Amino acid sequence: MLQDIDRILFSREQIAARVHQLASEIAATFTDTTSGVTLVTILSGSIIFLADLIRNLPIRMKIGLVTVSSYKGATTTGTTPRLLKDLDLDIRGDHVLLIDDILDTGRTLRLVQNELQALQPASIHTGVLLRKSTAPADIHVDFVGFDVEDVFVVGYGLDYNDHYRNYPHIGVLRRELYQPQPDAAS
């Protein structure tokens, strides 16, 4: 797996420190919420981020999961996202924190934000581990772990073709692994 990584963008230590800081920022936002917050996580890429984040959050919370399909197999180009698993919680009147791994095109977050809004929560805040420099400006995100250049990243839950989620750092996948190189003889 190490040979597949071009370079490390954020080490596991940097990630741990930033997640701790994010948890403090989130907790400060929800200090006046006696009922707590409902964290809604988009699976599967954000599961490791969620696990570390909730261990650092000193607030009362519920957790809900949704599954969205945006990428199919060995592709780096997202398709129109589809909601595969709806939220199983009643969030009417709740303060919701939507968690995702990466804000890239914004299509997944836009879909889930709209779905959640229809369920009439008291508020919706959004947090992402990574925000790409090319992300659309009209997608509002309240909490950002790291801003990142427009490269294909893996590790810490982020994958390519369901691999690399267990890589402990966030790294750039070597381009030849996801963009086949033209045959030199052609």
Secondary structure as GFF3:
##gff-version 3
##sequence-region A 1 186
A	DSSP	three_ten_helix	2	4	.	.	.	ID=ss1
A	DSSP	beta_strand	5	10	.	.	.	ID=ss2
A	DSSP	alpha_helix	12	29	.	.	.	ID=ss3
A	DSSP	beta_strand	37	43	.	.	.	ID=ss4
A	DSSP	alpha_helix	47	56	.	.	.	ID=ss5
A	DSSP	beta_strand	61	69	.	.	.	ID=ss6
A	DSSP	beta_strand	82	85	.	.	.	ID=ss7
A	DSSP	beta_strand	95	103	.	.	.	ID=ss8
A	DSSP	alpha_helix	107	117	.	.	.	ID=ss9
A	DSSP	beta_strand	123	132	.	.	.	ID=ss10
A	DSSP	beta_strand	143	148	.	.	.	ID=ss11
A	DSSP	beta_strand	153	154	.	.	.	ID=ss12
A	DSSP	beta_strand	170	173	.	.	.	ID=ss13
A	DSSP	alpha_helix	175	178	.	.	.	ID=ss14
###
